[in-house]
Amino acid sequence: MSKDNVKKMFAKMEKDADFQKKYAGLMEAHHQETEKALADKLIQLGKTAGFEFSNEDLHAARAEVMDNTNSNKELSDDELANVTGGGLTNVAGDGYTEFSYTFN
């Protein structure tokens, strides 16, 4: 067990399409598990504050908010000035890399 093996694994992933698919499947499954756990926690938090809603309600409201947010409106000059860029980051230091944009 070593960091070198981790690096070798990611090097293999760059060249091996089947291995990339396995990794993508693993990350998708992890994302779905994490999203479900978060939804469950949000539903519980809502209950403690007197807001009853289901998982379906949560997803429907989220989709509505996202649709309104992503309605392809043009950014103003001020909004464009606040965009600091995007790139690959390892936010948690756990070896997973994600693509992110940062807005000021």
C-alpha atoms as an extended CHARMM CRD file, in Angstrom:
* protein
*
       104  EXT
         1         1  MET       CA              0.0000000000        0.0000000000        0.0000000000  PROA      1               0.0000000000
         2         2  SER       CA              1.5200000000        3.2550000000       -1.0680000000  PROA      2               0.0000000000
         3         3  LYS       CA              0.9090000000        6.6080000000       -2.6180000000  PROA      3               0.0000000000
         4         4  ASP       CA              2.7890000000        5.3490000000       -5.6470000000  PROA      4               0.0000000000
         5         5  ASN       CA              0.1160000000        2.7170000000       -6.2330000000  PROA      5               0.0000000000
         6         6  VAL       CA             -2.5670000000        5.3950000000       -6.1210000000  PROA      6               0.0000000000
         7         7  LYS       CA             -0.6350000000        7.4610000000       -8.6610000000  PROA      7               0.0000000000
         8         8  LYS       CA             -0.1440000000        4.3840000000      -10.8690000000  PROA      8               0.0000000000
         9         9  MET       CA             -3.8580000000        3.6460000000      -10.7000000000  PROA      9               0.0000000000
        10        10  PHE       CA             -4.7500000000        7.1550000000      -11.9030000000  PROA      10              0.0000000000
        11        11  ALA       CA             -2.0800000000        6.9360000000      -14.6120000000  PROA      11              0.0000000000
        12        12  LYS       CA             -3.6830000000        3.6770000000      -15.7930000000  PROA      12              0.0000000000
        13        13  MET       CA             -7.0460000000        5.3820000000      -15.7880000000  PROA      13              0.0000000000
        14        14  GLU       CA             -5.7920000000        8.0280000000      -18.2020000000  PROA      14              0.0000000000
        15        15  LYS       CA             -4.9930000000        5.3190000000      -20.7630000000  PROA      15              0.0000000000
        16        16  ASP       CA             -7.5600000000        2.5730000000      -20.1190000000  PROA      16              0.0000000000
        17        17  ALA       CA            -11.1230000000        3.3650000000      -21.2830000000  PROA      17              0.0000000000
        18        18  ASP       CA            -12.6410000000        0.3490000000      -19.4990000000  PROA      18              0.0000000000
        19        19  PHE       CA            -10.9890000000        1.3690000000      -16.2390000000  PROA      19              0.0000000000
        20        20  GLN       CA            -12.2880000000        4.9250000000      -16.7550000000  PROA      20              0.0000000000
        21        21  LYS       CA            -15.8280000000        3.5370000000      -17.1360000000  PROA      21              0.0000000000
        22        22  LYS       CA            -15.4790000000        1.5580000000      -13.9060000000  PROA      22              0.0000000000
        23        23  TYR       CA            -14.2610000000        4.6700000000      -12.0980000000  PROA      23              0.0000000000
        24        24  ALA       CA            -17.0970000000        6.7640000000      -13.5480000000  PROA      24              0.0000000000
        25        25  GLY       CA            -19.6310000000        4.1410000000      -12.4320000000  PROA      25              0.0000000000
        26        26  LEU       CA            -18.1640000000        4.0940000000       -8.9510000000  PROA      26              0.0000000000
        27        27  MET       CA            -18.2570000000        7.8870000000       -8.7140000000  PROA      27              0.0000000000
        28        28  GLU       CA            -21.8510000000        8.0090000000      -10.0040000000  PROA      28              0.0000000000
        29        29  ALA       CA            -22.9580000000        5.4180000000       -7.4370000000  PROA      29              0.0000000000
        30        30  HSD       CA            -21.1480000000        7.3620000000       -4.6990000000  PROA      30              0.0000000000
        31        31  HSD       CA            -22.7970000000       10.5950000000       -5.8400000000  PROA      31              0.0000000000
        32        32  GLN       CA            -26.2540000000        8.9890000000       -5.7720000000  PROA      32              0.0000000000
        33        33  GLU       CA            -25.6620000000        7.5240000000       -2.2960000000  PROA      33              0.0000000000
        34        34  THR       CA            -24.4050000000       10.8760000000       -1.0250000000  PROA      34              0.0000000000
        35        35  GLU       CA            -27.3190000000       12.7570000000       -2.6050000000  PROA      35              0.0000000000
        36        36  LYS       CA            -29.8490000000       10.3840000000       -1.0190000000  PROA      36              0.0000000000
        37        37  ALA       CA            -28.2050000000       10.7070000000        2.3930000000  PROA      37              0.0000000000
        38        38  LEU       CA            -28.2540000000       14.5080000000        2.0920000000  PROA      38              0.0000000000
        39        39  ALA       CA            -31.9140000000       14.4870000000        0.9980000000  PROA      39              0.0000000000
        40        40  ASP       CA            -32.7970000000       12.3520000000        4.0190000000  PROA      40              0.0000000000
        41        41  LYS       CA            -30.9720000000       14.7770000000        6.3100000000  PROA      41              0.0000000000
        42        42  LEU       CA            -32.7000000000       17.7880000000        4.7260000000  PROA      42              0.0000000000
        43        43  ILE       CA            -36.0950000000       16.1300000000        5.1810000000  PROA      43              0.0000000000
        44        44  GLN       CA            -35.2820000000       15.4930000000        8.8570000000  PROA      44              0.0000000000
        45        45  LEU       CA            -34.0440000000       19.0760000000        9.2990000000  PROA      45              0.0000000000
        46        46  GLY       CA            -37.2520000000       20.3690000000        7.7470000000  PROA      46              0.0000000000
        47        47  LYS       CA            -39.3140000000       18.2600000000       10.1470000000  PROA      47              0.0000000000
        48        48  THR       CA            -37.5000000000       19.7430000000       13.1530000000  PROA      48              0.0000000000
        49        49  ALA       CA            -38.4700000000       23.1920000000       11.9120000000  PROA      49              0.0000000000
        50        50  GLY       CA            -42.0860000000       22.2260000000       11.1990000000  PROA      50              0.0000000000
        51        51  PHE       CA            -41.7370000000       21.7540000000        7.4310000000  PROA      51              0.0000000000
        52        52  GLU       CA            -43.0720000000       18.4070000000        6.2320000000  PROA      52              0.0000000000
        53        53  PHE       CA            -42.0800000000       17.3500000000        2.7130000000  PROA      53              0.0000000000
        54        54  SER       CA            -41.1600000000       14.1960000000        0.8410000000  PROA      54              0.0000000000
        55        55  ASN       CA            -38.1070000000       13.2570000000       -1.1720000000  PROA      55              0.0000000000
        56        56  GLU       CA            -40.1830000000       13.8670000000       -4.3190000000  PROA      56              0.0000000000
        57        57  ASP       CA            -41.1540000000       17.3450000000       -3.0560000000  PROA      57              0.0000000000
        58        58  LEU       CA            -37.5050000000       18.1330000000       -2.3790000000  PROA      58              0.0000000000
        59        59  HSD       CA            -36.4040000000       17.0590000000       -5.8500000000  PROA      59              0.0000000000
        60        60  ALA       CA            -39.2590000000       18.9200000000       -7.5460000000  PROA      60              0.0000000000
        61        61  ALA       CA            -38.4750000000       22.1380000000       -5.6760000000  PROA      61              0.0000000000
        62        62  ARG       CA            -34.7650000000       21.7390000000       -6.4180000000  PROA      62              0.0000000000
        63        63  ALA       CA            -35.4690000000       21.2110000000      -10.1250000000  PROA      63              0.0000000000
        64        64  GLU       CA            -37.6480000000       24.3270000000      -10.1790000000  PROA      64              0.0000000000
        65        65  VAL       CA            -34.9600000000       26.4150000000       -8.5080000000  PROA      65              0.0000000000
        66        66  MET       CA            -32.2990000000       25.0450000000      -10.8580000000  PROA      66              0.0000000000
        67        67  ASP       CA            -34.4830000000       25.7410000000      -13.9110000000  PROA      67              0.0000000000
        68        68  ASN       CA            -34.9630000000       29.3260000000      -12.7700000000  PROA      68              0.0000000000
        69        69  THR       CA            -31.2620000000       29.7010000000      -12.0280000000  PROA      69              0.0000000000
        70        70  ASN       CA            -30.1290000000       28.1490000000      -15.3000000000  PROA      70              0.0000000000
        71        71  SER       CA            -32.6200000000       29.8420000000      -17.5810000000  PROA      71              0.0000000000
        72        72  ASN       CA            -29.8000000000       30.8050000000      -19.9660000000  PROA      72              0.0000000000
        73        73  LYS       CA            -29.8900000000       34.4180000000      -18.9870000000  PROA      73              0.0000000000
        74        74  GLU       CA            -26.9030000000       36.4530000000      -20.0050000000  PROA      74              0.0000000000
        75        75  LEU       CA            -24.5140000000       37.4930000000      -17.2680000000  PROA      75              0.0000000000
        76        76  SER       CA            -24.1530000000       41.1810000000      -16.5760000000  PROA      76              0.0000000000
        77        77  ASP       CA            -20.7450000000       42.8160000000      -16.7960000000  PROA      77              0.0000000000
        78        78  ASP       CA            -20.5760000000       42.8100000000      -12.9800000000  PROA      78              0.0000000000
        79        79  GLU       CA            -21.3940000000       39.0820000000      -12.8360000000  PROA      79              0.0000000000
        80        80  LEU       CA            -18.7610000000       38.3490000000      -15.4740000000  PROA      80              0.0000000000
        81        81  ALA       CA            -16.1970000000       40.3560000000      -13.4880000000  PROA      81              0.0000000000
        82        82  ASN       CA            -16.9030000000       38.1750000000      -10.4520000000  PROA      82              0.0000000000
        83        83  VAL       CA            -16.0650000000       34.9390000000      -12.2170000000  PROA      83              0.0000000000
        84        84  THR       CA            -12.6110000000       33.9320000000      -11.0830000000  PROA      84              0.0000000000
        85        85  GLY       CA            -12.2230000000       30.9030000000      -13.2990000000  PROA      85              0.0000000000
        86        86  GLY       CA            -12.4940000000       27.1980000000      -13.1650000000  PROA      86              0.0000000000
        87        87  GLY       CA            -10.2630000000       24.2160000000      -12.9940000000  PROA      87              0.0000000000
        88        88  LEU       CA             -9.4810000000       20.9050000000      -11.4510000000  PROA      88              0.0000000000
        89        89  THR       CA             -9.3450000000       20.9110000000       -7.6750000000  PROA      89              0.0000000000
        90        90  ASN       CA             -8.9050000000       18.3810000000       -4.9140000000  PROA      90              0.0000000000
        91        91  VAL       CA            -11.1480000000       20.0900000000       -2.3940000000  PROA      91              0.0000000000
        92        92  ALA       CA            -11.2080000000       17.4640000000        0.3310000000  PROA      92              0.0000000000
        93        93  GLY       CA             -7.6480000000       16.2280000000       -0.1090000000  PROA      93              0.0000000000
        94        94  ASP       CA             -9.0190000000       12.7170000000       -0.5420000000  PROA      94              0.0000000000
        95        95  GLY       CA             -7.6090000000       11.9600000000       -3.9710000000  PROA      95              0.0000000000
        96        96  TYR       CA            -10.8280000000       12.7720000000       -5.8170000000  PROA      96              0.0000000000
        97        97  THR       CA            -10.5740000000       15.5640000000       -8.3160000000  PROA      97              0.0000000000
        98        98  GLU       CA            -13.5510000000       17.5940000000       -9.3390000000  PROA      98              0.0000000000
        99        99  PHE       CA            -14.1480000000       20.3980000000      -11.7710000000  PROA      99              0.0000000000
       100       100  SER       CA            -15.4100000000       23.5560000000      -10.2060000000  PROA      100             0.0000000000
       101       101  TYR       CA            -16.0410000000       27.2010000000      -10.8930000000  PROA      101             0.0000000000
       102       102  THR       CA            -15.5690000000       29.8580000000       -8.2790000000  PROA      102             0.0000000000
       103       103  PHE       CA            -17.6700000000       33.0200000000       -8.1200000000  PROA      103             0.0000000000
       104       104  ASN       CA            -16.8640000000       35.9720000000       -5.8960000000  PROA      104             0.0000000000
